[in-house]
Amino acid sequence: MLVLAVLWGLSIPVTKYGLQSVPPLTLTAMRFAVAVVLLFLCSVGKPALGLNALPHAAALGVLGIGVGQVSQAFGIKGTTASVGTIISATIPIFVVVFAALRLGQRVTGRQQLGLLAAFLGIGLVALGREQGAGSVLSSGVAGALWMLVSAFAIAFYYVWSVELTRKYDTIAVAAWSTLFGFLALLPWCAWEMSQTSVHVTAGALGAAVYLGTAVSVIGLFLWLYILKTVSAPVAASVQYLQPVFGIAAAAAMFGDRLGLLFGAGVVLILTGLALAVAARGKADEAVPHE
C-alpha cells in the first residue's frame, strides 16, 4: 500500500515534469503507448474480451483517456503540481456520486457532507497558492477547472467500467479500453505536433515510461492485489497517502509555495474524502485510482 501510494502520488509531479518539454496531448499519447503494450502482454493467457463488449470498451477508452487523462494533462500544464495533486485526489469522492446515479447506490448524509467539504476545498485550493505579489488567482483557476473535469471523467470511467469487469477479466477490460483511448487520441496528437514544435527529451521520455509503466500498469496490479488481501476500508486509505507524497514531491521538484488557503483546502478535501469513502461499496472497488 505504501509503494502504491508513492507511485500514484508521484503521478502529477512527474506529468508536470514531462510537460516542461512535451505538449499535453503528445505526452498523454506517449504514456498510453507504453501502457497499451504492457497491458496486452499482461493479458496473455487471460480470458478474452467478447466482441459484443468491444464498443463498450471503446467508449470507456475515449472517456477515460480522451477526456479524463487529456484534461488532466491540460490541467497540470495550467496549474501547479500541488494543486493538481490534491484535486486529483477527489476522484474517489466523485465515484461515490456516479455510483449513486448509475448503479443506484444510496448516498448517505455523511457522504453528502463529504462532497460539500471537498467542493469547498477545491475552491480554496484553486485560489490558494501563495505568491509574492499576493495574487490568489496566479495558481491557475483554468488549470484547476481542467483538473476538476478530469476527476469527473475518470470517476465516471471507473463506475462505468464496473459493468464490464463484472463480466470479463479486469486486465482485458483495461487493455482494450486503453487501446481504443490511445487510438482516438492519435489524430489529435498529430494535429498538436503539426502546430507545435515537439522535441522529445530524455526527461519527457522517462516521464512517459514512468506514467505508462508504474502508474497505469504496476499500479493496477498492486491495487487489485491489495483489494484481495485487505478489507476495502483499509485499501481506501491509499487515497489519503497519495496527496501527501504528491504535494511533498511537488514542493521538492518545483518549489511550490503552499499558502494558508491551500492548506485549508487540503484539510477540507481530505476530510471530504474520509467521509465519502468510509462507506464505499463494491461498485468502485474493482478499479484503480489512476
N, C-alpha and C positions, 0 to 999 in steps of 0.2 A: 504493500500500500504506500509506503514511503517512496519507493522507487517510482511508482506510477504518479504520485503527486508531484515529484520533481520533473518527470518527463512532460506531463501536461502543463505544469506551472511555467516551464521554460518556453512553451509554445509561442506565446505572444511576443516576448522579448526577442526570440530567435527570428520570428517573422519580421519584426521591426528591423532587425539587423540585415536580413536579406533584402528588404525593401530599400535599403540605402543605395543599392546599385542596380536593382532589377525592379521594373514596374509591377503593380499588383497582379494583373492577370497572368503575366508571364511566370511570376514566382509560384502562383497557385497551380498553374499547369505543370511546372517542373516538379512540384511537390507530389501531385497525384499521378504523374507519370511513374515516379518511383513506387508509390503505394499500389498502383494497379498491378505492376509486375509481381510485387511481393505477395499481394493478396491472392492472385491466381496461383502462384506457386504453393501457397499455403492451402489452397482449396483442392489440390490434387488428392484424390482418394476420398474426398468428402462427398456427401450426397449432392447431386446436381440440382440446379435451379430449373424448375419446369418452364416450358416455353410460354405457357399462359401467364407466368409470373414476370416475364421479361418487361412488358410495358409498365408494370408497377415498379420494377427495379429502375427502369429508365426515368420515370417521374421522380423517384426518390433521389437519383443521382443529380438530376437537374436542380432539384430543390436544395439538396444538401451541399452540393459543390457550386453549382451555377449561381445560386442565390446566397446560401449561408456562408460558404468559405470565401467567395469572391467579395461579398460585402464586408466580411471580417478583414480581408486584406486591405480594402479601401479604408476601413475604419482605423486600422493600425497605422496606415500611412498618414491619416489625418489627425491623429492624436498621439498622446504619449503611450509608451508601453504599459505604464502603471494603470492608466485609465482603461486601456484596452483589456488588461488582465482582469480587473475587478468587474467590468461589465460582462465579460465573457463568463465569469463565474455565476451569472444569473441564469444560465441555461437550464439547470435543474428546476428552477422556480417556474419558468415558462412551460417546462414539461408537465408540471402539475396542472397548469391551466388547460393545455391542449389535451391532456389525458381526460380531463373532466368533460371537455367539449366533444371530443371524438369517441372516447371509449366509455363515456357515461359515468366516470368515477366522480364521487362526491368531493367537493372542495370544502374542507372544514373551516370553522371560524378562525382557528389558529393559522391555517394556511392562507386565508384571506388577509389576515393581519400581516403575515409574512410577505405577501405580494405587495401590500401597501408600503411596508417598510423598504422593500427592495426598490420600488419605483422612486420613492423619496431619496434613497441612497444614490440611485443612478443620476438623478438631477444634481445632487451635491458633488458627486464625482466628476460629472461633466464640466462643472464650473470651478472645481476646487484645486487645480494645480497652482501652486504658489509661484508667483513671478515677481521679479524685482520691480517691474513697472506697476504692479498691482492690478493688472487686468485679469479678472477672473475668466474672461472668455478666451484667453490665449491658449487654453488647453485643447481647443478644437471641438466646439459643440457639434459641428457637422460630422467629425470623425466619431464622436460618441454616438450620434444617431445611426451611423453606419454599423457600429458595433451592436446597437440595440436591434437593428434589422437582422443582423447575423444571428444574434441569440434567439430571436423569434423563429427564424427559418430552420436553424439547426435543431431547436427543441421540437418543432413540428415534424421534422425529418425523423427524429428518434421515435416519437409516438407513432407516426405513420408506419415506420419500419417494423414495429412490433407485430403488425398483421402478417408480414411475410416471415419474420423469424419464428413465429409460432408454427408455421407450416414447413419451412425449409431451414437448412443449416445456416447459422449466422454468418459464417465465413463466406459462403456462397453469395448470400444477400449483399454483404459488404463488398465483395469483389465485383459483382455485376453492376451494382449501383454506382460504385466508384468509376468503373469503366465508362458507363453511359454519361456520368457527370463530366468526366475528363474529355470525352469526345465532343460533348456540347460546348465545352469551354474553348476548344481549339480554334474555331473561326474567330472568336473574339480576341483570343491571344494573338492570332495572325494580324488582325486589324491593329491591335495595340503596338505590335512590333513594327508595323508599317508607318505608324505615326510617331513613334518614339525610338530614339537611338538606344539599343539594348546592348550592354556589354556584360556578359555573364562572368562575374569574378569568382575566384575560388571561395570567397566568403558566401556569396549568394548560392553557389552550388552546394556548399556544405550545409547551409540553412535548409535548402530544399530536401537534401538527403535526410537530414535530421527530422524534419517535419513529416516526410513521407514514411520513414522507417520507424523512428522512435514514437512519434505521436499517433500516426494513423494505423500502424500495424502492431508494433510491440505493445502500445497502449491498449489496443483492442484485446489482445490475448491476455494481458495482465488483468484487465477489467473482468473478462469472462472467468478467469481463474479465481479472482477474489470473490466473485459472486457465488462460486461453487464452494468456497472454503469458509467464508464467514457470513454472518447474517446481513441482511440488506441494510439495516441502520448503521452497522459498523462499516460496511462498504461505502455508504454515503459520506462518511467522514472524510474521504479523499477530497470531496468538494471543498471542505473547509481549509485543507492544507494547500491546495493548488494555488490560490491567490497569494498566499503568504510567500511561497517560493517565487512566484511570478513577479510580485512587486519588489522583492529583495533583489532579484536578478536585474530588473529594470533600473533600479537605483544604482546598482553596481556598474551596469553596462552603459547607461546613458545619463547618469547623474540626475534622474528625475527628482525634482524638489516637491515634496508632498506637504501641502498646506493643511490648515485646520479643517477646511471644508471637505477636502479629500478624505482626511481621517474620519470625519463624522460620517461621510458617505460609505466608507468601507465598513464601519460598525453597523450601519443600518442594513447594508446589503447582506453581510454575514448573518445578522440577526434574522433577516427575512429568509435567508437560505436555511437556517436552522429550523425555523418554524415551518417552512414549506416542505422540507424533505423528511421531517420527523415521522410523518405518516405515509411515506411513499408506498405505493402498491407495486404489484408485479409488472404493471404495464410499462414502466420506464426502467426496469432493471436489466433488460436484455441488451441494452445498447450503451456504448461508452460515451464519455463526455465530449471528447474531441473526435 
